[in-house]
Amino acid sequence: MPFSATPPEGLVTLSANARTVLEKRYLVKDKSGKPVEKPEDMFWRVATTVAEADRRYGASDGAVQAIAEEFYFLMTQRRFEPNSPTLMNAGRPLGQLSACFVLPVDDALSNGQSGIYDTLRSMALIHQSGGGTGFSFSRLRSRGSMVRSTTGVASGPVSFMQLYDASTDAVKQGGTRRGANMGILRVDHPDVMEFIACKEDLTKITNFNISVGITTKFMDAVKADANYDLVDPVSKKVTGELRAREVWDKMILGAWRTGEPGVFFIDEANRYNPVPHLGDYEATNPCGEQPLLAYDVCNLGSVNVGHYVSNGVVDWEAMRRDIALSTHFLDNIIDVNKYPLPEIDALSKRIRRIGLGVMGFADMLVRLGIPYDSAEGVEMGRKVMEFLDVEGKKESERLARERGAFPEWAQSIWGPDETCARDANGQRIRPMQLLRNCNVTTVAPTGTISIIAGCSSGLEPLFAVAFMRNQAGVMMPDVNEDFVAIAKAEGWYSDELMERIAKTGSVQHAEVPAKWQSVFNTANNISPEYHIRMQAAYQLHCDSAISKTTNFGFAATVDDVRAIYEMAYEMKCKGVTVYRDGSRDNQVLSTGATQ
Ligand code: ADP
């Protein structure tokens, strides 16, 4: 039975900003560029497409209609949003619904599958469909080494990354946004120094984020101030050595200067690879929250946790129901998705990876009156992530009983004692649990979907209480509504105060009561230590990695950055991204203070 053509009646709570973003980027348009659907139609298109998967598992017409309506209100009441490609493409000819991919790059120009130019082609197809791609260039032979067939010399990983970068420029995604990439090189690759420096010039390789794959061996050498080996990726022979501290210092200096390279703690990530029998993690998606295997894919979605607080109390029961519904939604996506490559289609169905995360966490803290940079704030982060993880897995388990566990389950880290993957000491890595999905949780940046939901992004602190936001080329004013409501209720609101806050980028003004100065403390005023403590608290109960930027003030020193990188490693984070205010042009978010 077909769904009704029009969305169901009921409460929809989208803001004017959200409608603008949807109109500019997500709604179906006619040839002249005029939208032919309203935001409500778009959400109904997504809800009905995703609900269709239930039919394959025996749901009746009525049950499919009912779940479509639940999905619809989940999104239109801003309790959860799926990643952008789902909103753009569900129910449309392209039908590609995932944000994150990793592709292998083999040391061959072409081998018919994953040579440099084969993968270049695959990358273009993924970008065209709205996805972001990550690559490890670590398998490529180093610059200057011999190429037997031509007796020439190889041009090395960085030159091929430049090639991928140029192609990314050429392929626009549906004419709206350019593709995004992550480039990773292992720290023991002979070209690592060239790689670390390759984005020093801010006009180069602009479609890539870069991270160095850091091993435990390397970090031990940093601690001991020892040299470590560089290994040729083809012959596996040691070709030289470097002083670990010199390399570490160079990365940190780069991060201080421009925010890059980031680091990806590759051994730590692999410790929790749920399906090690299928390969190692070599790279992540563009924003770093998803370490993925070769030809792996993840569809993301985020629960707006601030939504569940009213009158200073969290409605955990309502959140529990929505986490279950969101997990169900993401699992359905795997079945209705149209993947750009057969390899990706096959792997996605064998491991059924999903990435459920949070957004609106800073709003949640504000509504509870808890400062982000406090022990209580960090504990709340841990607790929310644990709740999401436990409840998301309960639903994944329920789905496994109904629809079957993911096919690789028995050999995964979640499998039974007799067959599960174990660590090097023969110990279980995770307790046994029947699951529909090899990974359930992550925390994404939620750059666009947090605007659609009208909430703070991911697990980040408030960026500012009043600021201008550059969204798809349009500068949009953004004022924190909780702040305005409190200021009005307590009688210290004035337009002039809001202007001052926008200009200075800070709420540290005499008329703002001390309590609210700490509760509304913003990203640049929060110490880097607290950024990392929050990331580490979330990481404790997160299957995947976490998207988090640690903000530094402009005056921060190189040693400040070093301390944070080392703290993140000690606290078992899977990566670090830092950003020193004012160190790059064209910031997406900017307060008056940095302009
Ligand atoms: P959104 O809010 O649009 O759903 P996020 O900011 O949460 O997206 O980013 C999630 C993931 O989406 C990123 O880690 C990346 O893999 C992918 N992504 C983000 N921006 C782009 C882009 N411009 N092109 C391709 N992929 C992107």
Residues whose N, C-alpha, C, O or C-beta is under 5 A from the ligand:
A	BS01	ADP	P82 N83 S84 A99 C100 G130 G131 G132 R177 R178 G179 A180 N285 P286 C287 G288 A444 P445 T446 G447 T448 I449 S450
